[in-house]
Amino acid sequence: MVAKYSEDFKVRVTPHKLRHTLATRLYDATKSQVLVSHQLGHASTQVTDLYTHIVNDEQKNAFRQFINFT
């Protein structure tokens, strides 16, 4: 199913990319690493760190913009 949609949209989609996107969006919406870790079935929130770096980078950029604005 994933391969079919990858071909239809001419974008390489894998189950891993879908899982990564879900984790990132869930963290972005909740800011709860524990919730994301639980939903993904991780034994430790340290594993979930791999999925949350993108959102943390967005927060850093927003803070930098705020500092430069004031």
Summary of the structure (lengths in Angstrom):
residues: 70
radius of gyration: 15.3
end to end distance: 49.5
largest distance: 49.5
contacts: 159
relative contact order: 0.11
helix: 81%
strand: 0%
